[in-house]
Amino acid sequence: MSGILESVELEIACEECGDPLCIPASVVRESQEMLQCSCPGSPWECPAGYFASLVEPGALADLEDAWRRVHHSAQSAAANARMRALATASRPPGLAAIDRDAAAVRSWESEGGAIH
């Protein structure tokens, strides 16, 4: 049985640049556990307190419990419960421009650096 918290993501805006950032629910849980142990986290990463506040601990526990029940119920019927990728494959608008620029640089480099 795969952990449901690794399969669920929260999309937030980065506090530094505003770009979309996907945070697995497992990171939220880990941040909550770190704070419970009085660990402030790393100064080079987003504050654990911020991630920990994204979802109530009880809601994460309920989600895990519900997934466990679905998994065991399916197993008793000789079936296998699994997560299906439901997140859209949409990418933030800025990434298309980055891809286009990267392709242009690759083309420029493969042509010996000639500017057209």
MDTraj code that builds the backbone (N, CA, C; nanometers):
import mdtraj as md
import numpy as np

residues = "MET SER GLY ILE LEU GLU SER VAL GLU LEU GLU ILE ALA CYS GLU GLU CYS GLY ASP PRO LEU CYS ILE PRO ALA SER VAL VAL ARG GLU SER GLN GLU MET LEU GLN CYS SER CYS PRO GLY SER PRO TRP GLU CYS PRO ALA GLY TYR PHE ALA SER LEU VAL GLU PRO GLY ALA LEU ALA ASP LEU GLU ASP ALA TRP ARG ARG VAL HIS HIS SER ALA GLN SER ALA ALA ALA ASN ALA ARG MET ARG ALA LEU ALA THR ALA SER ARG PRO PRO GLY LEU ALA ALA ILE ASP ARG ASP ALA ALA ALA VAL ARG SER TRP GLU SER GLU GLY GLY ALA ILE HIS".split()
xyz = np.array([
    [0.0852, -0.1173, 0.0000],
    [0.0000, 0.0000, 0.0000],
    [0.0898, 0.1237, 0.0000],
    [0.0727, 0.2078, -0.0998],
    [0.1519, 0.3300, -0.1041],
    [0.0904, 0.4335, -0.0114],
    [0.1745, 0.5206, 0.0413],
    [0.1264, 0.6236, 0.1309],
    [0.0472, 0.7296, 0.0564],
    [-0.0723, 0.7551, 0.1004],
    [-0.1580, 0.8532, 0.0348],
    [-0.0983, 0.9930, 0.0445],
    [-0.0249, 1.0203, 0.1508],
    [0.0296, 1.1549, 0.1688],
    [0.1372, 1.1886, 0.0660],
    [0.2009, 1.0868, 0.0089],
    [0.2969, 1.1123, -0.0992],
    [0.2254, 1.1407, -0.2306],
    [0.1003, 1.0980, -0.2411],
    [0.0244, 1.1127, -0.3654],
    [-0.0584, 1.2407, -0.3713],
    [-0.0779, 1.3050, -0.2580],
    [-0.1588, 1.4268, -0.2529],
    [-0.0651, 1.5462, -0.2450],
    [-0.0875, 1.6435, -0.3328],
    [-0.0051, 1.7635, -0.3333],
    [-0.0889, 1.8869, -0.3054],
    [-0.0258, 1.9842, -0.2463],
    [-0.0874, 2.1144, -0.2241],
    [-0.0123, 2.2139, -0.3112],
    [-0.0837, 2.2891, -0.3923],
    [-0.0184, 2.3900, -0.4749],
    [-0.0294, 2.5243, -0.4047],
    [0.0858, 2.5840, -0.3806],
    [0.0911, 2.7131, -0.3135],
    [0.1771, 2.8075, -0.3976],
    [0.1726, 2.9342, -0.3662],
    [0.2608, 3.0316, -0.4299],
    [0.3845, 3.0479, -0.3427],
    [0.5008, 3.0423, -0.4035],
    [0.6259, 3.0615, -0.3313],
    [0.6245, 3.2007, -0.2672],
    [0.6605, 3.2073, -0.1399],
    [0.6607, 3.3355, -0.0695],
    [0.7697, 3.4289, -0.1210],
    [0.8740, 3.3734, -0.1814],
    [0.9846, 3.4553, -0.2307],
    [0.9579, 3.5125, -0.3694],
    [0.9150, 3.4256, -0.4637],
    [0.9013, 3.4702, -0.6028],
    [0.7578, 3.4659, -0.6551],
    [0.6673, 3.4004, -0.5832],
    [0.5284, 3.3931, -0.6268],
    [0.4982, 3.2806, -0.7241],
    [0.6019, 3.2085, -0.7698],
    [0.5794, 3.0977, -0.8622],
    [0.5053, 2.9845, -0.7914],
    [0.4264, 2.9060, -0.8671],
    [0.3566, 2.7923, -0.8070],
    [0.4568, 2.6885, -0.7558],
    [0.4241, 2.6302, -0.6426],
    [0.5089, 2.5308, -0.5790],
    [0.4185, 2.4189, -0.5280],
    [0.4481, 2.2946, -0.5646],
    [0.3679, 2.1808, -0.5199],
    [0.4360, 2.1147, -0.4007],
    [0.3619, 2.1041, -0.2922],
    [0.4131, 2.0469, -0.1680],
    [0.3371, 1.9177, -0.1399],
    [0.4061, 1.8025, -0.1350],
    [0.3365, 1.6793, -0.0979],
    [0.2813, 1.6891, 0.0439],
    [0.1674, 1.6300, 0.0669],
    [0.1086, 1.6287, 0.2008],
    [0.2027, 1.5621, 0.3005],
    [0.2888, 1.4726, 0.2522],
    [0.3857, 1.4080, 0.3414],
    [0.4846, 1.5101, 0.3986],
    [0.5164, 1.6150, 0.3239],
    [0.6055, 1.7201, 0.3733],
    [0.5343, 1.8010, 0.4809],
    [0.4037, 1.8229, 0.4623],
    [0.3252, 1.8925, 0.5640],
    [0.3294, 1.8123, 0.6933],
    [0.3050, 1.6813, 0.6833],
    [0.3086, 1.5936, 0.8016],
    [0.4459, 1.5964, 0.8671],
    [0.5512, 1.5858, 0.7856],
    [0.6878, 1.5881, 0.8393],
    [0.7158, 1.7202, 0.9115],
    [0.6702, 1.8308, 0.8552],
    [0.6891, 1.9612, 0.9191],
    [0.6155, 1.9678, 1.0521],
    [0.4961, 1.9116, 1.0570],
    [0.4201, 1.9087, 1.1818],
    [0.4931, 1.8267, 1.2870],
    [0.5499, 1.7141, 1.2457],
    [0.6241, 1.6293, 1.3393],
    [0.7518, 1.6979, 1.3869],
    [0.8192, 1.7708, 1.2978],
    [0.9397, 1.8442, 1.3363],
    [0.9070, 1.9477, 1.4435],
    [0.7986, 2.0203, 1.4225],
    [0.7608, 2.1229, 1.5198],
    [0.7217, 2.0613, 1.6536],
    [0.6576, 1.9449, 1.6489],
    [0.6213, 1.8745, 1.7722],
    [0.7453, 1.8373, 1.8527],
    [0.8541, 1.8092, 1.7833],
    [0.9803, 1.7724, 1.8491],
    [1.0658, 1.8957, 1.8786],
    [1.0093, 2.0130, 1.8622],
    [1.0788, 2.1412, 1.8854],
    [1.1947, 2.1656, 1.7905],
    [1.1891, 2.1082, 1.6708],
    [1.2907, 2.1312, 1.5690],
    [1.2415, 2.2442, 1.4771],
    [1.3153, 2.3542, 1.4671],
    [1.2683, 2.4660, 1.3854],
    [1.2839, 2.4448, 1.2356],
    [1.3583, 2.3432, 1.1946],
    [1.3824, 2.3203, 1.0525],
    [1.5101, 2.3887, 1.0087],
    [1.5310, 2.3950, 0.8807],
    [1.6529, 2.4503, 0.8236],
    [1.6321, 2.5969, 0.7846],
    [1.7315, 2.6818, 0.8074],
    [1.7175, 2.8219, 0.7657],
    [1.7240, 2.8388, 0.6140],
    [1.7637, 2.7347, 0.5410],
    [1.7753, 2.7425, 0.3961],
    [1.6515, 2.6933, 0.3248],
    [1.5528, 2.6493, 0.3965],
    [1.4301, 2.5972, 0.3368],
    [1.3118, 2.6797, 0.3853],
    [1.1971, 2.6562, 0.3248],
    [1.0756, 2.7222, 0.3727],
    [1.0539, 2.6824, 0.5180],
    [1.0075, 2.7747, 0.5997],
    [0.9898, 2.7438, 0.7420],
    [0.8940, 2.6269, 0.7647],
    [0.9345, 2.5367, 0.8535],
    [0.8500, 2.4211, 0.8845],
    [0.7139, 2.4663, 0.9352],
    [0.7108, 2.5773, 1.0068],
    [0.5843, 2.6290, 1.0583],
    [0.4871, 2.6645, 0.9482],
    [0.5391, 2.7132, 0.8357],
    [0.4526, 2.7478, 0.7226],
    [0.3915, 2.6216, 0.6624],
    [0.4749, 2.5231, 0.6311],
    [0.4234, 2.3977, 0.5749],
    [0.3270, 2.3297, 0.6711],
    [0.3632, 2.3298, 0.7996],
    [0.2801, 2.2626, 0.9000],
    [0.1411, 2.3243, 0.9085],
    [0.1293, 2.4515, 0.8731],
    [0.0002, 2.5202, 0.8849],
    [-0.0904, 2.5011, 0.7635],
    [-0.0422, 2.4363, 0.6590],
    [-0.1205, 2.4249, 0.5357],
    [-0.2424, 2.3343, 0.5496],
    [-0.2336, 2.2307, 0.6310],
    [-0.3439, 2.1362, 0.6518],
    [-0.3462, 2.0977, 0.7988],
    [-0.4626, 2.0907, 0.8553],
    [-0.4748, 2.0503, 0.9954],
    [-0.4262, 1.9063, 1.0129],
    [-0.3525, 1.8784, 1.1210],
    [-0.3034, 1.7417, 1.1442],
    [-0.4159, 1.6377, 1.1429],
    [-0.5311, 1.6719, 1.2002],
    [-0.6430, 1.5780, 1.2030],
    [-0.6935, 1.5433, 1.0638],
    [-0.6896, 1.6401, 0.9736],
    [-0.7341, 1.6142, 0.8358],
    [-0.6394, 1.5165, 0.7663],
    [-0.5087, 1.5307, 0.7908],
    [-0.4123, 1.4358, 0.7329],
    [-0.4335, 1.2961, 0.7894],
    [-0.4592, 1.2873, 0.9191],
    [-0.4843, 1.1572, 0.9824],
    [-0.6118, 1.0947, 0.9258],
    [-0.7151, 1.1754, 0.9062],
    [-0.8405, 1.1254, 0.8477],
    [-0.8182, 1.0731, 0.7065],
    [-0.7372, 1.1458, 0.6283],
    [-0.7080, 1.1039, 0.4914],
    [-0.6349, 0.9702, 0.4901],
    [-0.5345, 0.9568, 0.5766],
    [-0.4613, 0.8303, 0.5848],
    [-0.5517, 0.7166, 0.6284],
    [-0.6382, 0.7434, 0.7251],
    [-0.7298, 0.6409, 0.7740],
    [-0.8277, 0.5979, 0.6648],
    [-0.8820, 0.6955, 0.5929],
    [-0.9764, 0.6634, 0.4846],
    [-0.9078, 0.5813, 0.3754],
    [-0.7845, 0.6189, 0.3385],
    [-0.7108, 0.5443, 0.2353],
    [-0.6821, 0.4014, 0.2826],
    [-0.6456, 0.3866, 0.4100],
    [-0.6190, 0.2540, 0.4661],
    [-0.7448, 0.1668, 0.4573],
    [-0.8609, 0.2257, 0.4907],
    [-0.9874, 0.1507, 0.4842],
    [-1.0203, 0.1111, 0.3406],
    [-1.0020, 0.2025, 0.2468],
    [-1.0268, 0.1707, 0.1051],
    [-0.9346, 0.0578, 0.0609],
    [-0.8078, 0.0677, 0.0962],
    [-0.7100, -0.0338, 0.0566],
    [-0.7469, -0.1714, 0.1125],
    [-0.7776, -0.1778, 0.2416],
    [-0.8119, -0.3065, 0.3040],
    [-0.9445, -0.3610, 0.2516],
    [-1.0407, -0.2739, 0.2267],
    [-1.1689, -0.3181, 0.1721],
    [-1.1506, -0.3776, 0.0329],
    [-1.0686, -0.3116, -0.0482],
    [-1.0428, -0.3635, -0.1829],
    [-0.9707, -0.4973, -0.1764],
    [-0.8746, -0.5087, -0.0856],
    [-0.8008, -0.6343, -0.0717],
    [-0.8929, -0.7486, -0.0329],
    [-0.9903, -0.7208, 0.0522],
    [-1.0815, -0.8274, 0.0936],
    [-1.1693, -0.8732, -0.0222],
    [-1.1798, -0.7919, -0.1257],
    [-1.2561, -0.8296, -0.2453],
    [-1.1626, -0.8720, -0.3583],
    [-1.0380, -0.9050, -0.3232],
    [-0.9362, -0.9482, -0.4195],
    [-0.9079, -0.8413, -0.5241],
    [-0.9108, -0.7164, -0.4824],
    [-0.8797, -0.6040, -0.5716],
    [-0.7620, -0.5274, -0.5127],
    [-0.7049, -0.4412, -0.5926],
    [-0.5932, -0.3592, -0.5481],
    [-0.6299, -0.2126, -0.5637],
    [-0.6303, -0.1385, -0.4553],
    [-0.6590, 0.0050, -0.4604],
    [-0.5287, 0.0778, -0.4894],
    [-0.5341, 0.1715, -0.5814],
    [-0.4157, 0.2515, -0.6127],
    [-0.4588, 0.3907, -0.6538],
    [-0.3666, 0.4827, -0.6449],
    [-0.3961, 0.6206, -0.6819],
    [-0.3768, 0.6396, -0.8314],
    [-0.4650, 0.7149, -0.8891],
    [-0.4543, 0.7503, -1.0300],
    [-0.4088, 0.8951, -1.0372],
    [-0.3195, 0.9255, -1.1261],
    [-0.2699, 1.0629, -1.1376],
    [-0.3830, 1.1524, -1.1861],
    [-0.4302, 1.2384, -1.0978],
    [-0.5409, 1.3264, -1.1318],
    [-0.4970, 1.4698, -1.1544],
    [-0.3792, 1.5047, -1.1064],
    [-0.3324, 1.6420, -1.1245],
    [-0.3155, 1.6701, -1.2729],
    [-0.3562, 1.7867, -1.3139],
    [-0.3430, 1.8222, -1.4547],
    [-0.1961, 1.8397, -1.4882],
    [-0.1659, 1.8206, -1.6115],
    [-0.0280, 1.8341, -1.6563],
    [0.0017, 1.9784, -1.6944],
    [-0.0820, 2.0700, -1.6514],
    [-0.0589, 2.2090, -1.6868],
    [0.0662, 2.2593, -1.6174],
    [0.1357, 2.3439, -1.6872],
    [0.2581, 2.4002, -1.6331],
    [0.2390, 2.5497, -1.6180],
    [0.3071, 2.6094, -1.5230],
    [0.2963, 2.7542, -1.5076],
    [0.3331, 2.8246, -1.6376],
    [0.2679, 2.9359, -1.6700],
    [0.2893, 3.0026, -1.7973],
    [0.4343, 3.0376, -1.8254],
    [0.5116, 3.0736, -1.7260],
    [0.6501, 3.1122, -1.7478],
    [0.7377, 2.9995, -1.7974],
    [0.6995, 2.8747, -1.7706],
    [0.7832, 2.7619, -1.8109],
    [0.7865, 2.7435, -1.9627],
    [0.6795, 2.7784, -2.0319],
    [0.6790, 2.7659, -2.1779],
    [0.7857, 2.8566, -2.2375],
    [0.7987, 2.9770, -2.1858],
    [0.9001, 3.0697, -2.2351],
    [1.0401, 3.0168, -2.2049],
    [1.0575, 2.9574, -2.0869],
    [1.1878, 2.9002, -2.0520],
    [1.2220, 2.7860, -2.1463],
    [1.1237, 2.6994, -2.1763],
    [1.1467, 2.5892, -2.2702],
    [1.1846, 2.6427, -2.4078],
    [1.1132, 2.7460, -2.4537],
    [1.1400, 2.8043, -2.5855],
    [1.2808, 2.8633, -2.5881],
    [1.3200, 2.9356, -2.4832],
    [1.4539, 2.9944, -2.4762],
    [1.5615, 2.8873, -2.4723],
    [1.5373, 2.7800, -2.3972],
    [1.6346, 2.6709, -2.3891],
    [1.6512, 2.6042, -2.5252],
    [1.5410, 2.5871, -2.5982],
    [1.5485, 2.5280, -2.7324],
    [1.6273, 2.6191, -2.8259],
    [1.6079, 2.7499, -2.8131],
    [1.6804, 2.8444, -2.8976],
    [1.8302, 2.8388, -2.8688],
    [1.8675, 2.8281, -2.7435],
    [2.0093, 2.8193, -2.7066],
    [2.0690, 2.6895, -2.7595],
    [1.9963, 2.5782, -2.7455],
    [2.0468, 2.4501, -2.7983],
    [2.0679, 2.4588, -2.9492],
    [1.9739, 2.5199, -3.0196],
    [1.9854, 2.5352, -3.1641],
    [2.1058, 2.6214, -3.1980],
    [2.1221, 2.7305, -3.1259],
    [2.2337, 2.8220, -3.1481],
    [2.3661, 2.7514, -3.1249],
    [2.3733, 2.6709, -3.0178],
    [2.4971, 2.5992, -2.9872],
    [2.5265, 2.4918, -3.0902],
    [2.4226, 2.4221, -3.1380],
    [2.4451, 2.3141, -3.2354],
    [2.4848, 2.3678, -3.3714],
    [2.4593, 2.4939, -3.3957],
    [2.4988, 2.5570, -3.5234],
    [2.6279, 2.6339, -3.5111],
    [2.7035, 2.6022, -3.4079],
    [2.8330, 2.6652, -3.3903],
    [2.8265, 2.8041, -3.3300],
    [2.7146, 2.8378, -3.2705],
    [2.7040, 2.9677, -3.2062],
    [2.6734, 3.0809, -3.3018],
    [2.6331, 3.0476, -3.4221],
    [2.6027, 3.1523, -3.5211],
    [2.4698, 3.2185, -3.4866],
    [2.4674, 3.3507, -3.4959],
    [2.3428, 3.4250, -3.4721],
    [2.2742, 3.4445, -3.6051],
    [2.1456, 3.4134, -3.6104],
    [2.0680, 3.4257, -3.7349],
    [1.9956, 3.5560, -3.7393],
])
top = md.Topology()
chain = top.add_chain()
for i, resn in enumerate(residues, 1):
    res = top.add_residue(resn, chain, resSeq=i)
    for name in ("N", "CA", "C"):
        top.add_atom(name, md.element.get_by_symbol(name[0]), res)
traj = md.Trajectory(xyz[None], top)
